[in-house]
Amino acid sequence: MRPTSVEVLRGIRRSLLETILPQIGDPFIQGQVQAMVMLVDSLAMTWDSEAEELRQDNQELAELLTRAAPVLTDFARSREHRDLLHLASRAQTVSAHDSDSLRLSELAAKHRELEAVLADLLVALEELAARNPVEPLLVIRRDLYWALARQYSRRPSMHRRDVTRPASQMAGRS
């Protein structure tokens, strides 16, 4: 199908730079248009690979949480640690529900869900490591940090604030 999505984005970029920007006299508005050009460039660069990379990231996190859940459950039961038992259950539940969808919105929602469990789990593992460093839990903690580091280095834009909303809205002000 012509034009492709990337070709459309490049056309928007060209129009912004060659037609619109030269007509703007206000330096602030020029800066805003230049920022839009950078966002369009970013979209064009990631368009083809974004869904597959996000699917792979989700799969990696789900596999880690699936492997971690039984270890966490065993440890939590042996120590009667209810909070950790709840986290193990959440890890198992969130990693078990997988979708074949390649829609970016669904993949991103799943990623946020996996990361939320991962963040809570890392906080709990940090607290446990400080009080009672147990080897299987330290291994899980290390593996989770390595996975996050790989994902953040591969796709740093996924982990920045939402640039489509003004900062005032991000802070809860409207």
Order of alpha helices (4+ residues) and beta strands (2+ residues): alpha-alpha-alpha-alpha-alpha-alpha-alpha
